């Protein structure tokens, strides 16, 4: 294993953990805030619900990726500054 691969592997677990926490928080927030309206919509307006659900998934992926990237970048900067 090359040093670069070791370095990348070392960052994989923390990044995965941060992403998992953010996904859980996002899902909890959506279910808490939109649970009842989404349930009602899924029963009455199936096509609109499908598009809304797809939009929420895309939004979640984009926002959580940006947040994870920002947090990891901040952590990398602080680590380099400490050297």
Biopython code that builds the backbone (N, CA, C, O; Angstrom):
import numpy as np
from Bio.PDB.StructureBuilder import StructureBuilder

atoms = [
    (1, "UNK", "N", (0.848, -1.168, 0.000)),
    (1, "UNK", "CA", (0.000, 0.000, 0.000)),
    (1, "UNK", "C", (0.900, 1.238, 0.000)),
    (1, "UNK", "O", (1.822, 1.349, 0.808)),
    (2, "UNK", "N", (0.621, 2.156, -0.908)),
    (2, "UNK", "CA", (1.427, 3.359, -1.014)),
    (2, "UNK", "C", (1.053, 4.348, 0.091)),
    (2, "UNK", "O", (-0.032, 4.257, 0.665)),
    (3, "UNK", "N", (1.945, 5.288, 0.386)),
    (3, "UNK", "CA", (1.626, 6.298, 1.410)),
    (3, "UNK", "C", (0.360, 7.099, 1.067)),
    (3, "UNK", "O", (-0.424, 7.444, 1.952)),
    (4, "UNK", "N", (0.174, 7.385, -0.220)),
    (4, "UNK", "CA", (-1.025, 8.132, -0.609)),
    (4, "UNK", "C", (-2.285, 7.317, -0.319)),
    (4, "UNK", "O", (-3.278, 7.863, 0.163)),
    (5, "UNK", "N", (-2.250, 6.037, -0.604)),
    (5, "UNK", "CA", (-3.397, 5.180, -0.319)),
    (5, "UNK", "C", (-3.660, 5.094, 1.180)),
    (5, "UNK", "O", (-4.814, 5.095, 1.608)),
    (6, "UNK", "N", (-2.601, 5.020, 1.979)),
    (6, "UNK", "CA", (-2.766, 4.982, 3.434)),
    (6, "UNK", "C", (-3.423, 6.263, 3.935)),
    (6, "UNK", "O", (-4.312, 6.234, 4.786)),
    (7, "UNK", "N", (-2.963, 7.394, 3.386)),
    (7, "UNK", "CA", (-3.520, 8.679, 3.793)),
    (7, "UNK", "C", (-5.005, 8.768, 3.434)),
    (7, "UNK", "O", (-5.817, 9.227, 4.237)),
    (8, "UNK", "N", (-5.349, 8.330, 2.234)),
    (8, "UNK", "CA", (-6.749, 8.381, 1.814)),
    (8, "UNK", "C", (-7.605, 7.431, 2.644)),
    (8, "UNK", "O", (-8.734, 7.767, 3.004)),
    (9, "UNK", "N", (-7.084, 6.264, 2.947)),
    (9, "UNK", "CA", (-7.821, 5.300, 3.754)),
    (9, "UNK", "C", (-8.028, 5.818, 5.175)),
    (9, "UNK", "O", (-9.066, 5.574, 5.789)),
    (10, "UNK", "N", (-7.036, 6.530, 5.687)),
    (10, "UNK", "CA", (-7.127, 7.083, 7.042)),
    (10, "UNK", "C", (-8.256, 8.106, 7.146)),
    (10, "UNK", "O", (-8.858, 8.250, 8.210)),
    (11, "UNK", "N", (-8.551, 8.818, 6.061)),
    (11, "UNK", "CA", (-9.614, 9.825, 6.080)),
    (11, "UNK", "C", (-10.979, 9.244, 5.742)),
    (11, "UNK", "O", (-11.997, 9.905, 5.946)),
    (12, "UNK", "N", (-11.015, 8.026, 5.231)),
    (12, "UNK", "CA", (-12.281, 7.439, 4.809)),
    (12, "UNK", "C", (-13.239, 7.239, 5.983)),
    (12, "UNK", "O", (-14.410, 7.604, 5.878)),
    (13, "UNK", "N", (-12.787, 6.682, 7.072)),
    (13, "UNK", "CA", (-13.660, 6.407, 8.215)),
    (13, "UNK", "C", (-14.226, 7.681, 8.842)),
    (13, "UNK", "O", (-15.438, 7.757, 9.043)),
    (14, "UNK", "N", (-13.406, 8.682, 9.159)),
    (14, "UNK", "CA", (-13.997, 9.907, 9.736)),
    (14, "UNK", "C", (-14.994, 10.582, 8.787)),
    (14, "UNK", "O", (-16.033, 11.078, 9.222)),
    (15, "UNK", "N", (-14.674, 10.598, 7.505)),
    (15, "UNK", "CA", (-15.583, 11.225, 6.550)),
    (15, "UNK", "C", (-16.894, 10.440, 6.477)),
    (15, "UNK", "O", (-17.969, 11.034, 6.390)),
    (16, "UNK", "N", (-16.811, 9.143, 6.510)),
    (16, "UNK", "CA", (-18.004, 8.311, 6.484)),
    (16, "UNK", "C", (-18.847, 8.529, 7.737)),
    (16, "UNK", "O", (-20.073, 8.595, 7.656)),
    (17, "UNK", "N", (-18.201, 8.640, 8.883)),
    (17, "UNK", "CA", (-18.929, 8.879, 10.127)),
    (17, "UNK", "C", (-19.626, 10.243, 10.117)),
    (17, "UNK", "O", (-20.783, 10.357, 10.524)),
    (18, "UNK", "N", (-18.927, 11.262, 9.657)),
    (18, "UNK", "CA", (-19.525, 12.607, 9.575)),
    (18, "UNK", "C", (-20.723, 12.565, 8.639)),
    (18, "UNK", "O", (-21.778, 13.116, 8.954)),
    (19, "UNK", "N", (-20.570, 11.921, 7.503)),
    (19, "UNK", "CA", (-21.666, 11.837, 6.538)),
    (19, "UNK", "C", (-22.853, 11.083, 7.130)),
    (19, "UNK", "O", (-24.001, 11.479, 6.927)),
    (20, "UNK", "N", (-22.589, 10.008, 7.854)),
    (20, "UNK", "CA", (-23.671, 9.224, 8.459)),
    (20, "UNK", "C", (-24.456, 10.051, 9.475)),
    (20, "UNK", "O", (-25.684, 9.976, 9.520)),
    (21, "UNK", "N", (-23.763, 10.830, 10.277)),
    (21, "UNK", "CA", (-24.436, 11.689, 11.260)),
    (21, "UNK", "C", (-25.281, 12.741, 10.544)),
    (21, "UNK", "O", (-26.413, 13.009, 10.947)),
    (22, "UNK", "N", (-24.738, 13.333, 9.490)),
    (22, "UNK", "CA", (-25.495, 14.339, 8.749)),
    (22, "UNK", "C", (-26.721, 13.738, 8.060)),
    (22, "UNK", "O", (-27.780, 14.364, 8.027)),
    (23, "UNK", "N", (-26.586, 12.540, 7.514)),
    (23, "UNK", "CA", (-27.734, 11.874, 6.875)),
    (23, "UNK", "C", (-28.819, 11.600, 7.910)),
    (23, "UNK", "O", (-29.999, 11.849, 7.662)),
    (24, "UNK", "N", (-28.419, 11.092, 9.063)),
    (24, "UNK", "CA", (-29.395, 10.799, 10.117)),
    (24, "UNK", "C", (-30.117, 12.078, 10.557)),
    (24, "UNK", "O", (-31.336, 12.075, 10.729)),
    (25, "UNK", "N", (-29.375, 13.157, 10.737)),
    (25, "UNK", "CA", (-29.984, 14.429, 11.148)),
    (25, "UNK", "C", (-30.932, 14.954, 10.071)),
    (25, "UNK", "O", (-32.019, 15.440, 10.382)),
    (26, "UNK", "N", (-30.522, 14.858, 8.808)),
    (26, "UNK", "CA", (-31.362, 15.330, 7.714)),
    (26, "UNK", "C", (-32.653, 14.511, 7.645)),
    (26, "UNK", "O", (-33.742, 15.072, 7.519)),
    (27, "UNK", "N", (-32.530, 13.201, 7.726)),
    (27, "UNK", "CA", (-33.710, 12.327, 7.663)),
    (27, "UNK", "C", (-34.651, 12.613, 8.832)),
    (27, "UNK", "O", (-35.864, 12.700, 8.645)),
    (28, "UNK", "N", (-34.105, 12.756, 10.015)),
    (28, "UNK", "CA", (-34.926, 13.068, 11.175)),
    (28, "UNK", "C", (-35.660, 14.395, 10.967)),
    (28, "UNK", "O", (-36.853, 14.501, 11.255)),
    (29, "UNK", "N", (-34.951, 15.395, 10.472)),
    (29, "UNK", "CA", (-35.565, 16.698, 10.230)),
    (29, "UNK", "C", (-36.668, 16.631, 9.201)),
    (29, "UNK", "O", (-37.730, 17.223, 9.395)),
    (30, "UNK", "N", (-36.439, 15.918, 8.104)),
    (30, "UNK", "CA", (-37.466, 15.796, 7.067)),
    (30, "UNK", "C", (-38.676, 15.051, 7.608)),
    (30, "UNK", "O", (-39.813, 15.471, 7.392)),
    (31, "UNK", "N", (-38.439, 13.947, 8.310)),
    (31, "UNK", "CA", (-39.567, 13.185, 8.847)),
    (31, "UNK", "C", (-40.344, 13.996, 9.879)),
    (31, "UNK", "O", (-41.572, 13.933, 9.932)),
    (32, "UNK", "N", (-39.625, 14.753, 10.693)),
    (32, "UNK", "CA", (-40.273, 15.544, 11.739)),
    (32, "UNK", "C", (-41.084, 16.698, 11.126)),
    (32, "UNK", "O", (-42.227, 16.937, 11.514)),
    (33, "UNK", "N", (-40.481, 17.403, 10.172)),
    (33, "UNK", "CA", (-41.131, 18.581, 9.597)),
    (33, "UNK", "C", (-42.126, 18.232, 8.489)),
    (33, "UNK", "O", (-43.170, 18.875, 8.375)),
    (34, "UNK", "N", (-41.815, 17.228, 7.678)),
    (34, "UNK", "CA", (-42.624, 16.940, 6.499)),
    (34, "UNK", "C", (-43.325, 15.591, 6.539)),
    (34, "UNK", "O", (-43.937, 15.188, 5.549)),
    (35, "UNK", "N", (-43.251, 14.891, 7.656)),
    (35, "UNK", "CA", (-43.813, 13.543, 7.736)),
    (35, "UNK", "C", (-45.291, 13.482, 7.388)),
    (35, "UNK", "O", (-45.693, 12.704, 6.524)),
    (36, "UNK", "N", (-46.091, 14.284, 8.045)),
    (36, "UNK", "CA", (-47.539, 14.254, 7.798)),
    (36, "UNK", "C", (-47.888, 14.730, 6.388)),
    (36, "UNK", "O", (-48.654, 14.055, 5.700)),
    (37, "UNK", "N", (-47.349, 15.879, 5.928)),
    (37, "UNK", "CA", (-47.675, 16.303, 4.554)),
    (37, "UNK", "C", (-47.227, 15.278, 3.493)),
    (37, "UNK", "O", (-47.927, 15.068, 2.503)),
    (38, "UNK", "N", (-46.072, 14.647, 3.700)),
    (38, "UNK", "CA", (-45.618, 13.648, 2.727)),
    (38, "UNK", "C", (-46.516, 12.413, 2.730)),
    (38, "UNK", "O", (-46.808, 11.844, 1.678)),
    (39, "UNK", "N", (-46.942, 12.014, 3.898)),
    (39, "UNK", "CA", (-47.846, 10.859, 3.984)),
    (39, "UNK", "C", (-49.159, 11.161, 3.283)),
    (39, "UNK", "O", (-49.656, 10.335, 2.517)),
    (40, "UNK", "N", (-49.721, 12.320, 3.533)),
    (40, "UNK", "CA", (-50.964, 12.719, 2.886)),
    (40, "UNK", "C", (-50.785, 12.798, 1.370)),
    (40, "UNK", "O", (-51.628, 12.325, 0.608)),
    (41, "UNK", "N", (-49.687, 13.397, 0.950)),
    (41, "UNK", "CA", (-49.426, 13.545, -0.485)),
    (41, "UNK", "C", (-49.236, 12.188, -1.160)),
    (41, "UNK", "O", (-49.670, 11.992, -2.295)),
    (42, "UNK", "N", (-48.589, 11.251, -0.463)),
    (42, "UNK", "CA", (-48.344, 9.930, -1.062)),
    (42, "UNK", "C", (-49.648, 9.179, -1.310)),
    (42, "UNK", "O", (-49.713, 8.323, -2.193)),
    (43, "UNK", "N", (-50.678, 9.491, -0.541)),
    (43, "UNK", "CA", (-51.969, 8.819, -0.706)),
    (43, "UNK", "C", (-52.865, 9.511, -1.737)),
    (43, "UNK", "O", (-53.656, 8.859, -2.418)),
    (44, "UNK", "N", (-52.735, 10.835, -1.845)),
    (44, "UNK", "CA", (-53.659, 11.586, -2.688)),
    (44, "UNK", "C", (-53.068, 11.987, -4.042)),
    (44, "UNK", "O", (-53.797, 12.060, -5.032)),
    (45, "UNK", "N", (-51.769, 12.246, -4.097)),
    (45, "UNK", "CA", (-51.126, 12.754, -5.316)),
    (45, "UNK", "C", (-49.839, 11.966, -5.570)),
    (45, "UNK", "O", (-48.744, 12.455, -5.293)),
    (46, "UNK", "N", (-49.971, 10.765, -6.089)),
    (46, "UNK", "CA", (-48.821, 9.864, -6.219)),
    (46, "UNK", "C", (-47.730, 10.390, -7.158)),
    (46, "UNK", "O", (-46.546, 10.268, -6.844)),
    (47, "UNK", "N", (-48.097, 10.962, -8.280)),
    (47, "UNK", "CA", (-47.099, 11.448, -9.242)),
    (47, "UNK", "C", (-46.325, 12.626, -8.650)),
    (47, "UNK", "O", (-45.097, 12.663, -8.725)),
    (48, "UNK", "N", (-47.034, 13.581, -8.065)),
    (48, "UNK", "CA", (-46.364, 14.729, -7.450)),
    (48, "UNK", "C", (-45.473, 14.280, -6.298)),
    (48, "UNK", "O", (-44.370, 14.792, -6.106)),
    (49, "UNK", "N", (-45.978, 13.311, -5.535)),
    (49, "UNK", "CA", (-45.185, 12.771, -4.427)),
    (49, "UNK", "C", (-43.897, 12.133, -4.933)),
    (49, "UNK", "O", (-42.838, 12.307, -4.330)),
    (50, "UNK", "N", (-43.982, 11.403, -6.026)),
    (50, "UNK", "CA", (-42.791, 10.757, -6.585)),
    (50, "UNK", "C", (-41.747, 11.794, -6.971)),
    (50, "UNK", "O", (-40.565, 11.628, -6.670)),
    (51, "UNK", "N", (-42.178, 12.869, -7.640)),
    (51, "UNK", "CA", (-41.232, 13.922, -8.030)),
    (51, "UNK", "C", (-40.672, 14.649, -6.805)),
    (51, "UNK", "O", (-39.483, 14.967, -6.765)),
    (52, "UNK", "N", (-41.507, 14.910, -5.825)),
    (52, "UNK", "CA", (-41.045, 15.570, -4.606)),
    (52, "UNK", "C", (-40.035, 14.688, -3.863)),
    (52, "UNK", "O", (-39.011, 15.177, -3.387)),
    (53, "UNK", "N", (-40.328, 13.395, -3.767)),
    (53, "UNK", "CA", (-39.411, 12.474, -3.094)),
    (53, "UNK", "C", (-38.071, 12.418, -3.826)),
    (53, "UNK", "O", (-37.017, 12.423, -3.192)),
    (54, "UNK", "N", (-38.109, 12.365, -5.148)),
    (54, "UNK", "CA", (-36.873, 12.368, -5.932)),
    (54, "UNK", "C", (-36.098, 13.668, -5.713)),
    (54, "UNK", "O", (-34.877, 13.653, -5.555)),
    (55, "UNK", "N", (-36.817, 14.786, -5.705)),
    (55, "UNK", "CA", (-36.172, 16.080, -5.447)),
    (55, "UNK", "C", (-35.536, 16.139, -4.070)),
    (55, "UNK", "O", (-34.436, 16.669, -3.917)),
    (56, "UNK", "N", (-36.215, 15.601, -3.069)),
    (56, "UNK", "CA", (-35.647, 15.574, -1.714)),
    (56, "UNK", "C", (-34.385, 14.719, -1.655)),
    (56, "UNK", "O", (-33.431, 15.067, -0.959)),
    (57, "UNK", "N", (-34.374, 13.608, -2.379)),
    (57, "UNK", "CA", (-33.184, 12.753, -2.399)),
    (57, "UNK", "C", (-31.998, 13.462, -3.056)),
    (57, "UNK", "O", (-30.874, 13.403, -2.558)),
    (58, "UNK", "N", (-32.264, 14.127, -4.171)),
    (58, "UNK", "CA", (-31.199, 14.860, -4.859)),
    (58, "UNK", "C", (-30.703, 16.001, -3.980)),
    (58, "UNK", "O", (-29.496, 16.207, -3.852)),
    (59, "UNK", "N", (-31.623, 16.739, -3.375)),
    (59, "UNK", "CA", (-31.267, 17.838, -2.476)),
    (59, "UNK", "C", (-30.425, 17.327, -1.309)),
    (59, "UNK", "O", (-29.416, 17.933, -0.949)),
    (60, "UNK", "N", (-30.848, 16.210, -0.722)),
    (60, "UNK", "CA", (-30.111, 15.628, 0.396)),
    (60, "UNK", "C", (-28.692, 15.276, -0.024)),
    (60, "UNK", "O", (-27.735, 15.605, 0.676)),
    (61, "UNK", "N", (-28.554, 14.617, -1.150)),
    (61, "UNK", "CA", (-27.224, 14.231, -1.621)),
    (61, "UNK", "C", (-26.324, 15.434, -1.835)),
    (61, "UNK", "O", (-25.165, 15.432, -1.421)),
    (62, "UNK", "N", (-26.862, 16.465, -2.483)),
    (62, "UNK", "CA", (-26.063, 17.657, -2.771)),
    (62, "UNK", "C", (-25.663, 18.395, -1.484)),
    (62, "UNK", "O", (-24.490, 18.698, -1.268)),
    (63, "UNK", "N", (-26.649, 18.672, -0.648)),
    (63, "UNK", "CA", (-26.381, 19.450, 0.572)),
    (63, "UNK", "C", (-25.437, 18.698, 1.512)),
    (63, "UNK", "O", (-24.497, 19.283, 2.051)),
    (64, "UNK", "N", (-25.684, 17.422, 1.703)),
    (64, "UNK", "CA", (-24.841, 16.667, 2.633)),
    (64, "UNK", "C", (-23.430, 16.489, 2.096)),
    (64, "UNK", "O", (-22.473, 16.478, 2.871)),
    (65, "UNK", "N", (-23.284, 16.350, 0.789)),
    (65, "UNK", "CA", (-21.945, 16.264, 0.206)),
    (65, "UNK", "C", (-21.192, 17.579, 0.412)),
    (65, "UNK", "O", (-20.011, 17.565, 0.759)),
    (66, "UNK", "N", (-21.862, 18.713, 0.203)),
    (66, "UNK", "CA", (-21.228, 20.022, 0.395)),
    (66, "UNK", "C", (-20.839, 20.227, 1.868)),
    (66, "UNK", "O", (-19.749, 20.715, 2.166)),
    (67, "UNK", "N", (-21.738, 19.851, 2.780)),
    (67, "UNK", "CA", (-21.433, 19.990, 4.209)),
    (67, "UNK", "C", (-20.265, 19.103, 4.622)),
    (67, "UNK", "O", (-19.369, 19.545, 5.340)),
    (68, "UNK", "N", (-20.276, 17.869, 4.176)),
    (68, "UNK", "CA", (-19.193, 16.950, 4.503)),
    (68, "UNK", "C", (-17.879, 17.474, 3.951)),
    (68, "UNK", "O", (-16.865, 17.463, 4.649)),
    (69, "UNK", "N", (-17.886, 17.930, 2.713)),
    (69, "UNK", "CA", (-16.668, 18.466, 2.097)),
    (69, "UNK", "C", (-16.157, 19.677, 2.883)),
    (69, "UNK", "O", (-14.955, 19.794, 3.123)),
    (70, "UNK", "N", (-17.046, 20.562, 3.280)),
    (70, "UNK", "CA", (-16.639, 21.748, 4.038)),
    (70, "UNK", "C", (-16.052, 21.364, 5.390)),
    (70, "UNK", "O", (-15.023, 21.906, 5.791)),
    (71, "UNK", "N", (-16.691, 20.437, 6.098)),
    (71, "UNK", "CA", (-16.189, 20.021, 7.410)),
    (71, "UNK", "C", (-14.831, 19.335, 7.306)),
    (71, "UNK", "O", (-13.936, 19.592, 8.112)),
    (72, "UNK", "N", (-14.681, 18.472, 6.324)),
    (72, "UNK", "CA", (-13.404, 17.783, 6.144)),
    (72, "UNK", "C", (-12.326, 18.783, 5.744)),
    (72, "UNK", "O", (-11.191, 18.676, 6.208)),
    (73, "UNK", "N", (-12.654, 19.752, 4.894)),
    (73, "UNK", "CA", (-11.678, 20.774, 4.499)),
    (73, "UNK", "C", (-11.217, 21.588, 5.699)),
    (73, "UNK", "O", (-10.029, 21.880, 5.840)),
    (74, "UNK", "N", (-12.148, 21.949, 6.552)),
    (74, "UNK", "CA", (-11.794, 22.705, 7.764)),
    (74, "UNK", "C", (-10.879, 21.872, 8.649)),
    (74, "UNK", "O", (-9.891, 22.376, 9.183)),
    (75, "UNK", "N", (-11.210, 20.599, 8.800)),
    (75, "UNK", "CA", (-10.394, 19.714, 9.631)),
    (75, "UNK", "C", (-8.989, 19.551, 9.059)),
    (75, "UNK", "O", (-8.012, 19.547, 9.807)),
    (76, "UNK", "N", (-8.882, 19.415, 7.730)),
    (76, "UNK", "CA", (-7.566, 19.298, 7.094)),
    (76, "UNK", "C", (-6.746, 20.567, 7.288)),
    (76, "UNK", "O", (-5.546, 20.502, 7.554)),
    (77, "UNK", "N", (-7.398, 21.728, 7.153)),
    (77, "UNK", "CA", (-6.681, 22.996, 7.350)),
    (77, "UNK", "C", (-6.141, 23.127, 8.757)),
    (77, "UNK", "O", (-4.999, 23.542, 8.954)),
    (78, "UNK", "N", (-6.963, 22.774, 9.741)),
    (78, "UNK", "CA", (-6.538, 22.862, 11.148)),
    (78, "UNK", "C", (-5.386, 21.892, 11.422)),
    (78, "UNK", "O", (-4.468, 22.213, 12.176)),
    (79, "UNK", "N", (-5.436, 20.730, 10.821)),
    (79, "UNK", "CA", (-4.372, 19.750, 11.018)),
    (79, "UNK", "C", (-3.065, 20.254, 10.416)),
    (79, "UNK", "O", (-2.008, 20.109, 11.030)),
    (80, "UNK", "N", (-3.123, 20.846, 9.220)),
    (80, "UNK", "CA", (-1.920, 21.379, 8.576)),
    (80, "UNK", "C", (-1.362, 22.554, 9.363)),
    (80, "UNK", "O", (-0.145, 22.710, 9.458)),
    (81, "UNK", "N", (-2.237, 23.386, 9.932)),
    (81, "UNK", "CA", (-1.786, 24.541, 10.696)),
    (81, "UNK", "C", (-1.105, 24.110, 11.999)),
    (81, "UNK", "O", (-0.225, 24.809, 12.501)),
    (82, "UNK", "N", (-1.509, 22.970, 12.541)),
    (82, "UNK", "CA", (-0.944, 22.481, 13.795)),
    (82, "UNK", "C", (0.461, 21.908, 13.622)),
    (82, "UNK", "O", (1.206, 21.767, 14.592)),
    (83, "UNK", "N", (0.813, 21.583, 12.391)),
    (83, "UNK", "CA", (2.146, 20.995, 12.142)),
    (83, "UNK", "C", (3.231, 21.960, 12.332)),
    (83, "UNK", "O", (4.401, 21.615, 12.161)),
]
sb = StructureBuilder()
sb.init_structure("model")
sb.init_model(0)
sb.init_chain("A")
sb.init_seg("    ")
for serial, (resi, resn, name, xyz) in enumerate(atoms, 1):
    if name == "N":
        sb.init_residue(resn, " ", resi, " ")
    sb.init_atom(name, np.array(xyz, "f"), 0.0, 1.0, " ", f" {name:<3s}", serial, name[0])
structure = sb.get_structure()
